[in-house]
Amino acid sequence: MISTITTSTLSTTTLAGSGAVIGILVLLVLLVLKELASAKTGSRSQRLVRMLEIGIAPLLIAFGLVVFWRVVEILR
């Protein structure tokens, strides 16, 4: 019984950790794309920057939550 609970907990933690890593990588890609688009001039580039900001905002919030929970886990 205990080994089943431990295995289930470990697999859930691993899945959540991999989801966080994917989210962070997507955030990094979007930030790089935003910087590249903002270096160009033109209305098309500015529209792209605004669209990327829409995707970046929730990922920054998720990143903050991931960092918060990791710090809480460390301090326990």
N, C-alpha and C positions, 0 to 999 in steps of 0.2 A: 504494500500500500504506500509506504513512504517513498520507495523508489519511483513509483508511478507519478506521485506528486512532484518529486524533484525533477524528473525527466520532463514533465509537462511545463513546469516553471522555467526550466532552462531553455526549452524550445521557444517559449513565448518571449523570453528575454532576448534570445538570439534574433528572432523575427523582428522585434521592435528595434533592436540595434541596427539591423540591416536596412530597415525602412528609414531610420534616421540618417544613415550614411548616404542612402540614395537621395534623400531630400537635401542634404548638405551639398552633395555633388551637383544636383540640379541648380541649387542656389548659386554656387560658384560659376557655373556655366552662364546662367542668366546675368550675373554681375559682369562677367567678362564681355558678353555680348552687348550689354548696355554701355559699357565704357567704349567699346569699339564703335558703336552706333553714335554715341555722343561726340566722338571725335570728328565725324563727318558733318558737313553743313547741308541743309536742305530740309524741306518739309517732310519728305519720306523718312529720313533718319530721325527726325523729331517725333514722328508718329510711332516709329519703332521703339524709341526710348520710352514713350508713355505706355505702350503696350507691355514692355518688359517690366516696368515699374509695377504694373498691376499683378504680375506673377511674382515679383520679388517681395512685395509687402507681406503676403501670408507666409511665405517661406522664411522670412526674417523672424516672424512671430514664432513659427514652429522651431526654428533654430534656438531662439531664446528659451523656449520651453524645454528643449532637449538639454541645453546647458544647465538650466535650473535644476532639472531632475537628476542630472549626473552629479551636480554639486551636493544635492540633498543625499544621494546615495553614498557619496564619499564621506559626508559628515556624520552619517549614522554610526 
